[in-house]
Amino acid sequence: MPHAIVLKCTDDSASPVLNLWREASRFESSPSMQALDYPPHLTFAVYEDIALSSLVAAAQKAFANLPPLSVEFSGIGHFPNEMLVLWARPADDRILRRIHRAIHDEIDPALCHEHSRPDRWQPHCTIAMKISASAAEQALTWAAAKEARFTLSFDAVDCLSFPPIEILGEVKLLP
């Protein structure tokens, strides 16, 4: 079962993403993000096999002394996988990349899923992750026309396993 380090948004600033989830779900056979039963988030690292103690230690060190992070988003991007994935694009991802690097300074990047490694990772907040090829063109047209400018306040970090999502440890970001 995979494990991940995830920064999540648990306050009212999440509403723009929740609205995008609802809108984008019309391109899916069933709403992928709502089915997670988990708040809007940014995934920093995914590991197939790792000790929980290493995961928690890396998260604690990477996020030590950080206040809640306010991240502005400026549009919708996509990953053209087997199923199209739509995601919100951070306007400035420098702090996110510094945190990502700190995690990989603690845990060898070779242990991480290839898409979460430093040379491949794209900071993003997923909007929909199971859009079939038959709905992809319509979804991309919607994404290109959609004004997706908003700011989220990310206030906690989870070490979790999935699927289903099980929180194994949490790091609170303190103001």
Secondary structure, DSSP 8 states (H G I E B T S, - for coil): --EEEEEE--SGGGHHHHHHHHHHGGGBSS-HHHHH---SEEEEEEESS--HHHHHHHHHHHTTT---EEEEEEEEEEEESSSEEEEEEES--HHHHHHHHHHHHHS-GGGB-GGGSTTT----EEEEEEE-HHHHHHHHHHHHH---EEEEEE-EEEEEETTTTEEEEEEE---
